[in-house]
Amino acid sequence: MHIDVRQDFLSRIGARLRRFRRVTPVLLCSTAIASSAYAADKKPVARHVTSHPVAGSQKTAAARKPAAPVRHRPTSMNASGDAEAVVATGHRHVSHGVNEVVSRTTMDHFVAGTSPMQILAQTTPGVSFQSSDALGLDTVAATLYVRGFNQTQLGVSLDGIPMGEQGFHNWYGLNVDQMEIQDNVNSITVSQGAGALSTPSTQTLGGAITFTSSDPEDKAGGRISQTFGSYNMFRTFGRVDSGILNPTGTKFYAAYARTDMDLWKGYGDQQEQQANFKLVQPLGSKGKIQAIFDYSNFTQYNFLGMTKNMWEQMGRQAAYLKPNYQKAIQWANLAQSGSGVPAEYAGRLSNDEVGDVTYDGTQIQRNYLSALTGEYEIFPNVTSRTVAYGHVSNGVYQGTNNFMTSPSSGVPLVDEAGHPDVRRLGFTQAFEIRLHKNDIQTGIWYENNSFNYPMRLYQDGLTEAHNSKSDYLESQATNLWKDSFNTNTFQFYLQDTWTIIPGMTLLGGFRSMTQTTHGGTKYDNTAALASTWDTYYQHPANGSLTASAAFLPHFNFDYHFLDHHEFYWDIAENERAYDYSQQSGSGSAWSGLGTSATVDSAQQVFNENKSKLKPERTWNYLVGYRFNSEYFSGSADFYHTDYYNRLAAITAGTTNNMYSSYINVGRETMNGADVMGTVRPFKGLAITNSFSWNDATYQTKDLPYDGSTISLKGKHQVYYPKFMYKADVTYTWRQATFNFNTSYMGSRPMTYTNDVRIPAYWASSLSASYNFGQIGFMRGFKTAFGINNLFNQGYIGGVYGAASVSGDDNPNLFAAAPRQFFGTVSAQF
């Protein structure tokens, strides 16, 4: 009976593939939104390619192929596959429904080692990314948005492993630039609808991003590349593939990358070392097991965050004061006095802005990620997928604090360092059941996250500061405070994809989730150190919060018709669990509460908020159309979001008793549209243009602020532009490839009242490469040349930190890197 069913099933697949030359689209769905942590007190710191959907997506029965003896990566995701060759000479994306897929070929058009997020933004409508360095590796300044949702509000996974939010101070996951070497990322899928029901995430309120790593090659060999660039940049990458080792198909690869470059302004450098290991063991014709181990060590001197006025008065070259230690002491004395500015900035900077310029700031991040994944065909129509993972993260986030005093030396500077320690353990288990016209998927996800954050003080001397990249032993420090949190997460989903007629599918399902966080400040020595160190924190709060949702529905419709046309819509409700962060931050229910003067006020505010807080929720609606042909591809999407229970840190209370709180600040609505078109007038040339419009406005009429209330109704969402335009031209002639990419970013509000804005800008890049093919024992030899910020535009790139209600008050802005040149030589063996 199974044989008859399977033969009928395969016969129908063959007929559909011959008729439509495509598969049912990938349908991804999930949820996310949050706010960035920030120090609330003083500031220390062609053709439509036939392909399988990517892992973790909803696949219909019509998209299935019979099991093969050895399971290979889907052709649309394989860097050496035929599908990629079509992408290289045709359109840049393999698009399905609400998803856009960026291929390995597209990533190779950019400078080796460029952040995948930066590549995603430069090639995909509705996505924006800014940073402070040319490759986009600085996690402090990295700012990603997808249709109005930032990097802390998107569901992210790598090969099915949950990666949490992608922002700086990431306690819930791991940034893509530290979890996988860019050369080993095989594809990026962004779901610009509501995400995927199967995506393991409690941060998602909008879309989701899925990274797929490459599989080991069947043939033994290796790859090596060397990149050189401006500001003494060099990057080395090497990878060894074992090839198939035995009759069972065992194979693996091991890869290593090191990136090193000087900062383009000020003192210091960026260094990163990464290692990836992946082993694949086929289980006959039934499935496979994969073992993954990733390591990263990221060490960086940070760039200076600025107010808009600081950027205008000091220029984009403004930096930390290191190595001029005596100048740092002078500026710190002025900041602590509460009046006066250096003579050269008289009348140009405020005293508060003088306090924003300190001696230095650095970050050290180490991450270890291990995972064991399994896929097995239990019955001919039932497949099991399992992922078990562990993630350890630790480091040092250091900054010179010029509002404290080192007791032994008496200098108005203290080296203040946070020592985060994250331990994540979890698993996912999913089943897929394929029936006549239905593809049923169900699964669970569980994770335990233990997070500890001790804040320690290290003294600066009379003539030199404490070493900012070493000597951070606890025995050398004075403990200021310590925060600890423990979080348990559980998620369940169930969905059915019904093939109504060939080419037409309807997905319906729901997700349930619950997340409970216990913790807060375990000890606080602020009061005890006030007389000797001039400490000023004191925001200790303890307690637990639970975010639960029993039924978060999701519906998706997709229809391929008349060979070249596709129509789709997507509707989903999402909920986001509560954030948590250290007491010196803001933007969470545990951090920056009350006032620094009163120890008990933070706990009182937490207790009061707990009875009133509700998790953030969104309803996302999307409708779109796509056309694909040999010479032209085009798409148009319209989307709408209703955002409920928006949470934010605000100043509450009466004029005689104002304090920091974390409350529901009302609703937000968002309407937007993305239009993209690619023209291929002749073989090898692809010209892509896209335009994005987003009207995200707050609906709050009575926001508590400064002992009164103000109205934000109709004000545009902070940090996100209303208009974006992107153009990309790629030309391939024989073994040579040329690429020109440019984008326009409209002005962005930097306050909730929209009274101060970040100026609009243009940014462009140019690259060229030539593949010499086989030379001697090398299977491929290639050279590449790239220029970032081609026209040397001066503009504000990344933004990090909570926005001000009004006024140019917070040093949240980071100047973008100037024009830089890069050259790469690579070979494959």
N, C-alpha and C positions, 0 to 999 in steps of 0.2 A: 504493500500500500504506500509506503514511504517512497518507493521507487517511482510509482505512477505519479504521485503528487509532485515529486521533484522534476520528472521529465516534463510534465505539463507546465510547471513553474519556469523551467529553463527555456522551453519553447516560447512562452510569452515574453520572457526577457529578450530573446533574440529578435522577435518581431518588433518589439518596442525600440530596441537599439537601432535596428535598420531603418525604422520609420522616423524616429525623432533624433538620432545621433546625439543623444545627451542622456543624462541621468536626472532623476528627481533631485531637486536642489537640497542643499544642506539647510537645516532649520535649527538655529541656535537660540537659546533663551535663558535669561537669569535676571539678576538685580544688583544695584550698587549706588550709594552716595555717602559722603562724609565730609568732614572739614579737616584742614591741615592743623597739626599741632604747632604752637608758637609760644614763645616765652611771653607770658602776660605781664610780668613785672618789668624790671629793667632787662635789657636785651643781651644776654650772653650768646647768648647764642640764638577681427580675424575670425578667429573662429571660436565658436563655443566648444570647449574641449570636453570630450567624454571622459568622465573621471568619477572616482568614488568620493563621497564626502570625507572630511577629516575625522579623526578620532574624536569621540565625544559628541558628535552631531546626531541629529535624528535622521535615520536612513529608512527609506521605504522599501517594501518588498521588491518593487520594480527596479530598484537600484542595486539589487544583490547579484553577485556572481557565485557560482559554485565554489566550494573550497578547493584549493590547489594544494599539491603536496608541500610546497614551501610558500608561506605567505609573504608577499613583498609589500612594500609601502605603495599606497595608491599612486597610479601613474601621474596624476596631476600634482602630486607632492614630491615626486622623485626628481632630484636634480639631474639625473642622467637619463630620464625617461623621454619618450617621444613627445608626450604632452608638453613638456617644458620647451621643446624646440619650437612648437607652435606659439607658445606664449612669447618666446624671445623675438619672433618676427611679427607677431600680431599684437593683440591688446595685452596690457600689463597685468590684468587681473583675470582670475577664473572666478566669475561671480555666480552666486546661487541665491535666489531669494533675497533675504535681508542681509546676506553676508558678502563681504569683499575679501578675496584671498590674494595676498602678496606672495609671489613665488620667489624661489631662490635666484632665478635669473634676474628678477627685478632688483633684489638686494645686491647683486653683484655689480649693478650700475653705480653704486655708491662706494665711497672710500672704505677700504677694509676696516672692520671694527666699529663702524658707525652703529649707534644704538638702533635696534629694530624699531623702537618707538618713533625715532626721527624719520626713518625710512617710511614707516606706515603713514605718518602725517604728510610727508611730501608727495605721496602717491595716491592718497585716498580722500575723497571729499568728506567734509564734516568732521575731520580729525585735525587737531592742532597740537604742535609740540614745540616748546622752546627750552633752551638751556643756556648755560654760560660758557660752554666749551664747544669746539667745532664738531666733535663726535657725539655730543649729547650724553656723556657718561656721568656728569656731575649730578648726583641724586638730590642735592640740596636745591638746585635751581631748576631741575627737570620739571616741566609743567605740561602734562598731557590732558587733553579734553577730547571727548567723543560726543558730538552733538549736545554740548552743554554739560556733560557729566565729566568730572575730573578723575585723575588716576586712582583716587581713593574710593571711587564710586562705581568701578567697573569690575566685573568678574574676570579673573585671569587664571589660566592654567597652562601647564607645560606637560604634554604627553599624558593628560588626564590628572596630573598632580596639581592640587589647588595651590595657587601662588599668592592669594590675598591681594591687598592693595599694593600699588606701585610707588607710593610716595616716600619721601625721606622720613626717617624714624618709623620704619615699617615693622610693627610688632606682630602683624598678622600673616606675613608671607615673605616673599623675596622678589626683589627687582629683577627684571629680565636681563639686565646688563651684568648681573652677578650670578644668575642661575644657569646660564648657558652661553658658551662662546658663540659669538655672532656667526662665525663660519659654519657652525653645526646646526644653526636654525634653518630648517628646510622650508618652512612656510609660516605665514602669519594670517590668521583668519580673524576678522573683526565683524562681530554681529552688531549692526547699528539699530536693531530693533530693541527687544527687551532682554536679550541674552538667551541662554538655553536652560530649560528645566533641569537638564543633567549637569549643568556647570556647578561644581562644588564651591559655593561662595555665599557668604552672608553680608558682603559689602555692596553687592550690585543693586543699583536702582535703575540703571539704564542698560547699556550694552555689555558685551563680553569680548575678550580677546583670547584666542587660543594659539599657542606656539607649538609647533611640531618639530621635533629634532630629527635629524637624518638618521637612517639606519646604517649599520656597518655594510661595507661593500662586499659583494660575493667574491671578488678577486683580491688577493693580497696586494697591498701597495701602501701609498701614503701621499700626503700633501704637505707642502711647506710654502710659506709666504713671508716676505719681509717688506714692511712699509716704513718709509721715512717721510718726515714732514717738517713744517715750520715749528719754531720754538723747541728745537731739539727733540722732536717727536720720533720715536721708533716703536714699531709693533712687530713682534715675531709670533708666528702661528705654525704649529706642526701637528700632524695627525698621522697615526699608523693604523691601518686596517688589517686585520688578521686574514681576511678571506674566509671561505668555508673550510673549517678545520677537520670535519669528519662526516660520515654518511648521514648523521642526524641533522646536519646543517648549522652547527654551532659556529658563531662568528662574533667578533667584537671590534671595537675601536677604542683607542686612547688618544686624547688630544690635549695640547697645552698652548696657552697664549699668554704673552706678556706685553703690556702697553705701558709706555713711559713717555711723558712729555712735560716740559716746563709750563707753568701758568703763563698765559699770554699777557698778564699784567701782574705787577706786584711780585712778592717773594714766594717761592715754592714750586711744587710740581704735583703731577698726578701719576700714580702708579697702580697698576692692577695686574694680578696674576690669576689665571684661571686654569682649571683642569676638568676635563669631562671624560667619563668612561661609560661605555654602553655595551652590554652583552645581550645577544639575541639567541635564544634556543628554541627552534621550531619543535612542535609536538606532533610530528607526523603531518597528517593532513587536517588535524583537528584544531590547531591553534599555535600559540607560542608563548614563551616566558621571556621577559626582559628584566635585566638588572641595570640600574643606573646609579652612578655616583658622580656628583658635581662638587667642585670646590672653587672658592674665590677668595681673594685677599685684596681689598681695595683700600689704598692709602692716599690721602689727598690733603693738600692745603686748600682751604675753601676760598671762594671769591667773596668779596664784600657785598652784603646786601645794602641797598640804598633807598632813600626816599626819592621821589621824583625831583625835588629841589636839589638834593645832593648830586643826582645825575646831571642836572642842568648846570650847576655851579662848579662841580669838581671834575666833570667830564667822565667819559667811559673808562678812563685809565685809573679812576679812584680805586684804591686798594687798602688792605690792612697795612698798618704802619711798620711791620717787621721788614727789615732788621734794625730800624731806628728805634732802639729801646728808650732812649732819653726823650725822644719826641712823644712816644706813647705815654710816658709818665706825665709829661706836660699836658697832653690832651685829657688824661684821666683826672688830673687835678682840677682842670676847668670843668669837667663833667660833674665831679663830686661837689664842687662849690655851688653848682646850680646857676651860675651866671658867667658870662664871658665866653668869647670864642677866639681862636688864634687870629693874629693881626691880619694875615692874608685873606681870611674869610669874614672879616668884620662886615656886618650888614648883608651877608650872603647866606650864612648858615645860622641856625638857631643853636642854643646851648644843648638842647635835647639831641640835635643831629650830631654835635660834637661827641656826645656820649655813644653814638652808634658806631663810631670809628675806633676800633680797638687794635691791640697789638697783633693778634693772629687768631685763626680758627682752623681746626683740622678735623678729619674724620678717619677712623680706621674701622673697617668692617670685614669680618671673616665669616664665611658661610660654608656649611657642609650639608649637602642634600643627598639622601639615599632613597631609592625606591625599588620595589619589586612589583612588576605588573604582569598580569596573566590574561590571556584571551583563549577561551576554549569552547569548542562546539560540542555541547553536551548531547544534543540531539540534532538531526538535520535542520531543524527549524528553531533551535534554541541555542543561544550563545551567551556565555558568561564572561564578564570582564571585571577584573579585580586589580586594585591599586593599593599597595601598602607603602607608606612613606614616613620618613623621619627627617627633620630639619633642625639643625643647631646653628644659631647665629649669635655672635658676640662681637664686641669692639669697644672703641673709645670715641666719644663725641666731645671734643675739647674746644673751649673758647676762652679767651682772656676776658675776665670780668673787671671792668674799670669802675665798678660801684662798690667793690669790697676792698679790703686792705690786708696785705700779708703781714701778720703780727711781728715776725722776727726782723724784717727789713723795714717795715713802715711804708713801703711803696703802695700807691693806690691801685695796685693790680693784683689779681689772683688768677691762677690757672684753675679753671673750673671744668671738671670732666665727668660726663655721664658714662656709665659702664653697662650698656644694655646686654641682657642675656635672654635669649629666646629658645625654647624647646617645644617643637611641634611634633606630635605623633598622631597619625590618623590612617584611615583607609576608606576606600569607596568600593562598593559592590553593585554591579549592574547586570541585568538580564535583558536580552532582546528575544522576543518571540515573534516569528514571522508566520502569519496565517495567509489565507487566500488573498485578501485585499487589505490586510491590516498588518502594521508593524508596531507591536506593543513593546514599550520599554519601561523598565522600572528599576529603581536603585536606591541605595542609601549612602550617606556619607557621615562619618564620625571623626571628630578631631578634638584632642586635648592640647591646649596651648598654655605653657607656663612662661611667664614673663617677669623678670626682675630688673630693676633699674636703680642701682645705688648712685648717688651724686656725691662726688668727693672733691675736696679742695687741696690744691698743691701751691705752696708758696713760691712767689717770684722774688728774686734777689735785688740788691741795690744796683748791680751793674748788668745783670742778665736775667732773662726769664727762665722759668722751668722749661725743660726740653719738651716741645709740643708733640713729639712723635714716639717718645719712649719714657721709661722710668715712671710707669703708672701703677706701681705695686701698692696694694692697700696699706702695707706697712709704712709707706712714705706719705700717706695721705691723712687728712682729717675728714671724717665722715660727716656730711651735712644732713642727708636724709636718704631713705631707701623706700622705694615703692615696689610692691609685688602684686601680681594678678594671676589668676588661674581661670581659664575659660574652657567650657565644654560646649561643643557644637554638634547638633544632629540635624540631618536633612533627609527627606524622603521625596521621591518624585514618581509619578506615573503618567504615561502619555500613550496615545494611540495615533498613528499616522495612517489615515485611510486613503487608499488610491481609489478615487471616485470613478474616473475614467483614465485611460492612458494619458500621462502628462499632467493630470490634475490631482492634487493631494490636499487633504484637510487634516491638520494636526490639532488635537485637543488633549489637554492634560492639566495637571496641577502640581504644585510643590508645597511641602510642609517643612517648616524649620523651627528650631528653638535653639537659643544660645543664652547661656548664663555665665556671667562674669562675676567672680568674687575678688575683692582685694582693695588696694589703696595704699596709703602710707603706713609702713611698718614701724618706722621710727623717724623722728625729726629733731635735729639738734640746733635748729635755727636760733631759738631763744638763748640757748647755752653759749652760742658762739657770737652773739650779737656784739658783745663788748670788746672782743678781741679781733674778729674778722669783719665787723660791720655787716653782718648778714641781714637779709631783708625778705626772705621768702615767707614760709609759714602758710601753706595751703593744704595741710593734711586732712584727708577725708577717706573714710572706709565704708564699705557696704557692698551690696550685690544688686545687679540689675538683670532682668531676663527679658529678652525679645522673642516672641513666639507668633507664629501664624500657621493656622491649621490648613488653610486653603488659599493658595495664591494661583489663580487660574492663568492659563496661557492658551491662545488659539492662533493658528497660522494657516493661511491658505496660499497655495502656489499653483499657477496654471501656465504651462508651456503650450503655445498654440501657433499654428501656421508656420512651423519650423523655426522662425526667427524671433518670436515674441514671447514675453513672459510678463505675467501680472501676478502680484502678490500683496498680501496684507498681513499684519501682525498686531495682536492685541494681548497685553499681559499686565497683571498686577504684580508689583514687587515690594518687598520690605527689606529694610536694612537694620542689622543689629547695632547695638550701641558701641560707640568707640570708647577706648580707654587710653590714657597716656599719663606720663609723669606729672607730678603736682606743679611743676614750674611751667607747664604748657597751658594751652587753652584749647577749646574745641572738643572737650569731652565732659562727661558727667562727673569725673573725678578730678579734673585739673583746673588750676587757676581760679578756684572759687573763693568767695569772700574777699577779704583784704589781707595784706601782708602783716598788718598791725595786730590782728586778733587771731590767736591760734584756733579758737573754737568756731569761728564764723564759717570756715569752709565746711566743717562737718554739719553745721546747722543748715547751710544752704543745700548740701547734698541730701539731707533727710527731707527737706521741704520739696526739693525737685523730684525726688523718687516717687512721690505719690501723684505727681502731675505729668511726668514724662511719658510720651508714647513714641514707639519707633517710627522712623521716617518711612513714608510709603509713596509709591508712584503708580499711576496708570499710564501706560505707554501705548500709543496708537501709531501705526505706520501703514502707508499704502504706497506701492511703487510699481513702476513699469520698466522693463528692460528690453532692448532690441539688440540682437547680435547677427552680424553678417560678415562676409569676407572683407568688405571695405569700410564698414562703419559699425561701431558699437556705441550705444547710448543708453542712459538710464536717468530716471527722475523719481525722486522719493519726496513724499510729504509726511511729516510726523508731528504729533502733538503729545505733550506730557502734562499731566496734572500731578503736582507735587504736594503732598500733605505732611503735616507735622514736621515742617522743616526745623531742625535744631541748630542752635548757634550760641556762641558765648557772647553775652551782652552785659552792659552796665545797668544794673537794676537798683531798686530802692528809691527812697526820697532824697531830696537835695541835701538833707542833713545826715543821711545814712546810706550812701551809695556803696555798692559792692558788686563784684563780678559773679555772674550766674550763668547757667546753661539751661535754656528754656526753649519751648516751642515758639517760634517767631512767625508762624503763619504759613500761608500757601504760596506756591509759585506756579505759573503756567508757562508753557513753552510751545511755540509753533516754529517750525523750520522746514526748509526744503534744500535738497541737494540735487544738482543737475550735472551730469558728466557725459562727455562724448569723446570718442577716439576715432580718428580718421586714419585709414591706411591706404593712401593713394597708389602706392606700388610696393612691391616686396621689399621688406627691410625698414620701411619708414612708418613710424607710428606717432601721431600728434594727438595729445590728450589735453582737453581743457575741462575744468570743473568750476562750478560756482556754488557757494553755500550761503544760505541766509538763515539766521536764527534770531527769533524774537522771544527771549526768555525774560519774563518780568515778574517782579514780586507783587503780591496782592495784599501785603500787610498794611493796615491803616493806622495801627496804634502800637508801634514798636517801642518798648521801654528803653529810654536812653537819657542818661545824665539827669535822673530824677524827674523826667517828664516823658512824653511820648512823641514820636514823629511818624509820619506816613511815608511808606516806601512804595505805595501802589503805583504801578506803571514804570518803576525804575528797573533798568536792565540788570541782569545778573552780573556780578563782579567777575573780572578776569577773563571773560569770554567775549569774543568779537561778534558783532552783528553780521558782518560780511567777510567772506574769504574767497579768494580766487587762486587757482593753481593751474599751471601749464607745464607740460612735460613733452619733450621732443626726443625720441630715440631713433637713431639710424644705424642699421647694421649693414655693412658692405664687406662681403667675404668674411675675413677673420677680424675685421675692425668694428668696434662699436663706439658710437658717440652719443652722449646724453646731456641735454640741457634742461634744468628744472628751475622754475621760478614760482614764487607764491606771494600773494598779497594778504596781509593780516590787517583787518580794520582796527580802529581804536577800541580799547578795552576799558570799561569802568574799573577803577581801583578802589572805589568806595561804594557803600550801599546807597548813598544818596546821589551817586553819579556826578558829584561836583568836581572830581579830579579824574582824569583819564590818562591811560597809557597811549602814546601816539601810535598811529598806524605805521606800517613799514612794508617794504619789499625785501625779499631775500632770494638769492639765486645761487645755483651751483652748476659746475660744468665738469664733465668727466669724459675720458676717452681710454679705450683699451685695445690691445691687439693680442690675439692668440696665435702663437707661432706653430701650434700643433705639436706633433711628436718630434722630438730632437734627441737622437741617441736613445739612451735608456729612459728618458722622460716621456711619459705619455702625453703630457701637455705642458707648454711653457707660455706664460702670459705676462704682459706688462700692462700697467694701468697708471693713469695720471688724473688727479682730481683737484678742483679748486672749490673751497667752501666760502660763502659770502663773497661771491664773485666781484661785486661792485663795491665792496668794503663799506657797506651801509652801517651806520651807527644807530642802534635801536635797543630798546628794552626787550630782552628775551624772556627768561624764566621768571616766575613769581613764586615765592614761598612764604606762607604765613597768613594769619587771619587778616581780613580786610578791615580797614577803619570804617566806621559809620559815615564819617565825613572828614574832610581835611587830609592833607598830605602828611600823615603822622607816622606810619610804620615803615621801617627799612626793609621792605619786602621785594624790592626790584633788583634784577641782576642784568647787567649789560651783556649783550650778545658778543660772541667772539668776532674779531676782525677777519679780513681775508687771510686764508691760510692755504698752503700748497702741500700736496701729498703725492707720493709716488710709491708704487707697489710692484714687486717682482714675485711671481709665484710659479710653482711647478707641481706637477702631479706625477707620481711614480707608479 
